């Protein structure tokens, strides 16, 4: 019996194949994973229901399996109160920078060959998509 927090067999298998500089997208429930993803990326559907599973929980569990060196999110309007950013910053810690890209640049980056894994979450908060770059083992 696996004692790790993540038990999903496909997810564990893909994580084991991710190396340094591989990108992993945690997509919110509004993200079009089929049309805005690298066609060779493995898509893991964890979006059973609205708000199940939320992206912050997925991120927390992933960090128990992999190191993350950086993260990218979509730019959002200055007037938008993006509460998920503060949660991500808290989970990732001060050593993992979060940068921002325009919507189209973000889509283009997710479609690149560097993206090997896309996790579809049930996250309903807007602008919650986060693209992680896998780091080295410390």
C-alpha positions in Angstrom: 0.0 0.0 0.0 1.3 3.4 -1.0 1.8 5.7 2.0 2.2 8.9 0.0 -0.5 11.6 -0.1 -1.1 11.1 -3.8 -2.6 7.7 -4.7 -3.7 8.4 -8.3 -1.8 5.8 -10.4 -1.7 7.7 -13.6 -0.7 10.9 -11.9 2.1 9.2 -10.0 3.3 7.6 -13.3 3.5 10.9 -15.1 5.2 12.7 -12.2 7.8 10.0 -12.2 8.6 10.8 -15.8 8.9 14.6 -15.2 12.4 15.9 -15.1 14.0 19.2 -14.5 12.4 22.0 -16.5 9.3 20.0 -17.3 6.1 22.0 -17.0 2.9 21.0 -15.2 -0.3 22.9 -15.5 -2.9 22.9 -12.8 -6.0 24.1 -14.8 -9.0 25.7 -13.2 -12.5 24.5 -14.2 -12.8 27.2 -17.0 -9.6 26.2 -18.8 -10.1 24.5 -22.2 -7.7 21.6 -21.6 -8.2 20.0 -25.0 -7.7 23.0 -27.2 -5.1 24.9 -25.1 -2.7 22.2 -24.2 0.4 20.5 -25.7 -1.2 17.6 -27.7 1.4 15.2 -26.3 0.8 16.2 -22.6 -1.0 13.7 -20.4 -4.3 15.2 -19.1 -5.4 14.0 -15.6 -9.0 14.8 -14.8 -9.5 15.6 -11.1 -12.5 17.8 -11.8 -15.2 15.5 -10.5 -17.4 18.3 -9.4 -17.4 22.1 -9.0 -14.8 22.9 -6.3 -13.6 19.3 -6.1 -10.6 19.2 -6.1 -9.5 22.7 -5.7 -6.2 23.8 -7.2 -4.5 24.8 -3.9 -5.0 21.3 -2.6 -3.6 19.8 -5.7 -0.6 22.1 -5.5 0.1 21.2 -1.9 0.0 17.5 -2.7 2.3 17.9 -5.7 4.9 19.7 -3.6 5.2 16.5 -1.5 6.4 14.7 -4.7 8.3 17.3 -6.7 10.4 20.4 -6.4 9.1 23.5 -8.2 11.6 26.2 -9.3 9.1 28.7 -10.7 5.5 29.3 -11.6 3.6 31.3 -14.1 0.0 32.6 -14.1 -2.2 34.6 -16.4 -2.3 38.3 -16.0 -5.5 39.5 -14.5 -7.2 42.9 -14.3 -5.8 45.2 -11.6 -9.3 45.7 -10.1 -9.7 41.9 -9.7 -9.2 40.5 -6.2 -7.3 37.4 -7.0 -7.3 35.6 -3.7 -5.8 32.4 -5.1 -2.5 34.2 -5.7 -1.9 34.7 -2.0 -2.7 31.0 -1.4 -0.3 29.9 -4.1 2.4 32.2 -2.7 1.9 30.8 0.8 2.0 27.2 -0.5 5.0 27.7 -2.8 7.0 29.8 -0.3 9.3 32.8 -0.9 11.9 30.8 -2.9 9.5 30.0 -5.8 8.8 33.1 -7.9 5.5 33.6 -9.6 5.5 35.5 -12.8 2.7 36.6 -15.1 1.9 36.3 -18.8 -0.8 37.6 -21.1 -3.6 35.2 -21.8 -2.3 34.3 -25.2 1.3 34.0 -24.2 0.2 31.7 -21.3 -1.8 29.5 -23.8 1.2 29.4 -26.1 3.5 28.4 -23.2 1.2 25.6 -22.1 1.0 24.3 -25.7 4.8 24.1 -25.9 6.7 20.8 -25.8 7.9 21.6 -22.2 4.4 20.9 -20.8 4.1 17.2 -20.1 1.2 17.1 -17.6 -2.1 19.0 -17.3 -4.2 18.5 -14.2 -7.9 19.6 -14.7 -9.2 20.7 -11.3 -12.6 21.6 -10.0 -11.3 25.1 -9.1 -14.0 27.7 -9.8 -12.1 30.8 -9.0 -11.1 32.9 -12.0 -7.5 33.2 -13.0 -6.4 30.2 -10.9 -4.4 28.5 -13.7 -0.8 27.9 -12.7 2.0 26.6 -14.8 4.7 25.0 -12.7 8.3 24.3 -13.8 9.8 21.3 -12.1 13.0 21.9 -10.3 16.0 19.8 -9.4 16.1 17.5 -6.4 17.7 19.3 -3.5 
